[in-house]
């Protein structure tokens, strides 16, 4: 059994009530669950080397900064996540100081994983957004 926190970590009665009140007041409908979130977390924790950046928005309105730590910095409990963004591009290793930096595009492989899990999601530019609740919020999402 893993000692790492899962998607439901940090869920106490006060947090549960805060999430429920925000969801009810905004008339949101959940489209994700802990099983899906745990599968997502597990996938990215198991990657060797590069792990994508992410940020999230809670149903209470808080938007996190971008982070790359997939073990303890995640937005626990995930029941409060309105949307979850994943960065799709990795900075390629430098080829020297005179050559321009390049990126590695992980859009296809990450999109396949997210679709297989069964999330409601969309890709724009270098960001994949997973919705935890509907209606979809396009706040601070790259233009189409």
C-alpha positions as CSV (number, residue, x, y, z in Angstrom):
1,X,0.0,0.0,0.0
2,X,1.4,3.4,-1.0
3,X,1.9,6.0,1.7
4,X,1.5,8.8,-1.0
5,X,-1.7,10.8,-0.7
6,X,-4.5,10.0,-3.1
7,X,-7.2,12.2,-4.6
8,X,-9.3,12.1,-1.5
9,X,-6.5,13.1,0.9
10,X,-7.3,16.1,3.1
11,X,-11.0,15.6,3.0
12,X,-12.4,16.5,6.4
13,X,-15.9,17.5,7.3
14,X,-15.1,21.3,7.1
15,X,-13.5,20.9,3.6
16,X,-16.4,18.7,2.4
17,X,-18.9,21.3,3.5
18,X,-17.0,24.1,1.9
19,X,-16.8,22.2,-1.4
20,X,-20.5,21.2,-1.3
21,X,-21.6,24.8,-0.6
22,X,-19.5,26.2,-3.5
23,X,-20.8,23.5,-5.9
24,X,-24.4,24.0,-4.8
25,X,-24.3,27.9,-5.0
26,X,-22.8,27.8,-8.5
27,X,-25.1,25.0,-9.6
28,X,-22.1,22.8,-10.8
29,X,-22.3,19.2,-11.9
30,X,-19.5,16.8,-11.2
31,X,-18.0,15.0,-14.2
32,X,-14.9,13.5,-12.4
33,X,-14.5,11.2,-9.4
34,X,-11.7,9.9,-7.2
35,X,-11.2,6.8,-9.3
36,X,-10.4,8.9,-12.4
37,X,-8.2,11.4,-10.4
38,X,-6.3,8.5,-8.8
39,X,-5.6,6.9,-12.2
40,X,-4.3,10.3,-13.5
41,X,-2.1,10.9,-10.4
42,X,-0.7,7.3,-10.6
43,X,0.1,7.6,-14.3
44,X,2.2,10.8,-13.8
45,X,3.9,9.6,-10.7
46,X,5.1,6.5,-12.5
47,X,6.7,8.4,-15.4
48,X,10.5,8.4,-15.5
49,X,12.3,11.6,-16.2
50,X,10.1,14.5,-17.4
51,X,6.7,15.1,-15.7
52,X,4.4,17.8,-17.0
53,X,3.5,20.9,-15.2
54,X,0.0,21.4,-13.9
55,X,-2.2,23.9,-12.1
56,X,-5.8,23.9,-10.9
57,X,-8.8,25.9,-10.0
58,X,-10.9,25.1,-7.0
59,X,-14.7,25.5,-7.0
60,X,-14.1,28.2,-4.4
61,X,-12.3,30.3,-7.0
62,X,-8.6,29.7,-6.0
63,X,-6.3,29.2,-9.0
64,X,-2.9,27.6,-8.1
65,X,0.5,28.5,-9.6
66,X,2.0,26.1,-12.1
67,X,3.9,23.2,-10.4
68,X,5.7,20.0,-11.5
69,X,5.7,18.0,-8.2
70,X,3.2,15.1,-8.6
71,X,3.6,13.5,-5.1
72,X,2.5,16.0,-2.4
73,X,1.7,19.4,-4.0
74,X,-1.5,18.4,-5.8
75,X,-4.8,20.0,-5.0
76,X,-6.1,17.6,-2.3
77,X,-8.9,16.7,-2.1
78,X,-9.7,16.6,-5.8
79,X,-13.4,16.8,-5.1
80,X,-12.8,20.5,-5.0
81,X,-11.1,20.8,-8.4
82,X,-13.2,22.7,-11.0
83,X,-10.6,22.3,-13.6
84,X,-7.0,20.9,-13.9
85,X,-4.6,22.1,-16.5
86,X,-1.6,20.0,-17.7
87,X,1.3,21.5,-19.7
88,X,2.0,19.5,-22.8
89,X,5.4,20.8,-23.9
90,X,8.8,19.8,-22.5
91,X,11.9,22.0,-23.1
92,X,14.3,19.9,-25.1
93,X,17.9,19.6,-24.0
94,X,20.0,22.5,-25.2
95,X,21.9,21.9,-28.4
96,X,24.3,24.8,-27.6
97,X,24.2,28.5,-26.9
98,X,24.0,29.5,-30.5
99,X,21.0,27.3,-31.4
100,X,17.4,28.2,-30.5
101,X,15.7,26.2,-27.7
102,X,13.2,23.6,-28.9
103,X,10.4,21.8,-27.3
104,X,9.1,18.2,-27.3
105,X,5.3,18.1,-27.8
106,X,3.6,15.5,-25.6
107,X,0.0,16.4,-26.7
108,X,-0.8,13.1,-28.4
109,X,0.5,10.8,-25.7
110,X,-1.1,12.7,-22.8
111,X,-4.4,13.2,-24.6
112,X,-4.6,9.4,-25.1
113,X,-4.1,8.8,-21.4
114,X,-6.7,11.3,-20.4
115,X,-9.2,10.0,-22.9
116,X,-8.6,6.4,-21.8
117,X,-9.3,7.4,-18.2
118,X,-12.5,9.0,-19.3
119,X,-12.2,12.6,-18.4
120,X,-14.0,15.5,-20.1
121,X,-11.1,17.5,-21.5
122,X,-9.9,19.9,-24.2
123,X,-6.6,20.9,-25.7
124,X,-5.6,24.4,-26.6
125,X,-2.1,25.5,-27.6
126,X,0.2,23.8,-25.0
127,X,-2.4,23.2,-22.4
128,X,-4.8,20.3,-21.8
129,X,-7.7,21.2,-19.5
130,X,-9.6,18.5,-17.5
131,X,-13.0,19.5,-16.2
132,X,-14.0,18.3,-12.7
133,X,-17.3,20.1,-13.0
134,X,-19.7,21.5,-15.6
135,X,-20.5,23.9,-17.0
136,X,-17.0,24.2,-18.6
137,X,-15.0,27.2,-17.5
138,X,-12.6,28.6,-20.1
139,X,-11.2,31.1,-17.6
140,X,-7.5,31.7,-18.2
141,X,-7.4,29.1,-21.0
142,X,-5.5,29.8,-24.2
143,X,-7.7,31.0,-27.1
144,X,-9.1,28.5,-29.6
